[in-house]
Amino acid sequence: MHVSMAPDMNPAADGLLQIDLDAVVANYEAIVRQAAPAQVGGVVKADAYGLGAREISHALMAAGCRHFFVAHLLEAVELKSSLAPECFVYVLNGLAPGTEPLCAKLGAVPVLNSLDQLTRWAALAMSQRSQLPAVIQVDSGMSRLGLPANEIAVLLKQPHRLDWIKLVLIMSHLACADDPDAPSNASQEAAFLQVAEQFPHVPRSLDNSAGAFLRKPDHHDLVRPGIALFGGAPQFAHPNMMRPVVSLEAKIVQVREIPAGARVGYGLDFTAFQSSRIATIGIGYGDGWLRHLGRCGGAFIAGIRVPIAGRVSMDSITLDVSHVPEKHLQPGAPVELIGPHQTIDDVAADANTISYEILTRLGRRFHRRYLPAANRPTPLGGRA
Ligand SMILES: *Cc1c(COP(=O)(O)O)cnc(C)c1O
């Protein structure tokens, strides 16, 4: 899918961010096959991991996806109107005090993370004399969000608390699903099921991307992948079977020859030990290329790895291109930052972080191009 600086690119932009919606759909379908008979939703929080919640959601919707997860109510506000009315938008971070009427008016489904949230949602429903839909999240051991065991116990003793609530899903979240050997995977699932069994008619959801690829008998009723849709490796121990979604290309701004002993960039952090050639590209930490990559990151020119020389600036990076033939080093020539030679997981490893952070930081100064999803038959559901 690598396309070099196509002529229709906005010439005023220094970088081209290409997002392959066909790959998103292919990844969605791969997860559908993997998780069957469970249904598969799409996690599109943080603007679909920086890739554009609206565009990603539309592609997923056309592939049959009906369940969308965001983190903030604000994200639901921005997304809801562009989805088909039969789609559900769930707000993972829960129901903040004072937002109940807005959430209800919007038709978003809050993930209730505490008894207090549940009580406020039920009170609004009662005042309107009509049930409101909700998800209950169980804290099965991650201690982040969800009803802890003592609040679950209260709820089970006082089921009338749910009289005004239509439970559409009961969910929890795995802390270590990317590590198949972590004992918490089984203990969290057991704790989750113990609660879920008290609500026998309510659909269940536990697995994120990594969970969907854990070898286990049951993926429950609804899987909630994010990163795997966007091409990130769901399990580090296995080869990544997801199709890459993102490519990022910069162009060379200028090239200079420097003598041995010359130094490069802020802090004069890099010293050339022999005469070298340095290329500057117009992408920096202001575009999400982490400053930390100055010590260990690189890029590719015509398939040749070029290490970052010196620190990452806000708007530019200097690359040691001494080994690249000159014909590839003209101003405007393409430089691969994410693509066939360097995946988002590679960049994340260089930066000592995870692909999620690389994606969600990608800046707003790129020319963004979406490659459309091919019209393909879908294994589940119809087209929107
Ligand atoms: C972000 C998130 C997901 C998606 O996780 P991935 O690892 O990107 O698949 C699923 N569930 C919850 C509760 C989340 O916060």
The ligand as an SDF file (V2000), in Angstrom:
LIG
                    3D

 15 15  0  0  0  0  0  0  0  0999 V2000
   -9.1300    0.9000   24.8160 C   0  0  0  0  0  0  0  0  0  0  0  0
   -9.9990   -0.1910   25.2620 C   0  0  0  0  0  0  0  0  0  0  0  0
  -10.2460   -1.2990   24.4360 C   0  0  0  0  0  0  0  0  0  0  0  0
   -9.5010   -1.5420   23.1470 C   0  0  0  0  0  0  0  0  0  0  0  0
   -8.2220   -2.0380   23.4740 O   0  0  0  0  0  0  0  0  0  0  0  0
   -7.1940   -2.5480   22.3640 P   0  0  0  0  0  0  0  0  0  0  0  0
   -6.0720   -3.0770   23.1550 O   0  0  0  0  0  0  0  0  0  0  0  0
   -6.8080   -1.3360   21.5700 O   0  0  0  0  0  0  0  0  0  0  0  0
   -7.8790   -3.5540   21.5390 O   0  0  0  0  0  0  0  0  0  0  0  0
  -11.1950   -2.2290   24.8420 C   0  0  0  0  0  0  0  0  0  0  0  0
  -11.8470   -2.0870   26.0170 N   0  0  0  0  0  0  0  0  0  0  0  0
  -11.6130   -1.0420   26.8530 C   0  0  0  0  0  0  0  0  0  0  0  0
  -12.3390   -0.9650   28.1310 C   0  0  0  0  0  0  0  0  0  0  0  0
  -10.6700   -0.0810   26.5170 C   0  0  0  0  0  0  0  0  0  0  0  0
  -10.4250    0.9320   27.3580 O   0  0  0  0  0  0  0  0  0  0  0  0
  1  2  1  0
  2  3  1  0
  2 14  2  0
  3  4  1  0
  3 10  2  0
  4  5  1  0
  5  6  1  0
  6  7  2  0
  6  8  1  0
  6  9  1  0
 10 11  1  0
 11 12  2  0
 12 13  1  0
 12 14  1  0
 14 15  1  0
M  END
$$$$
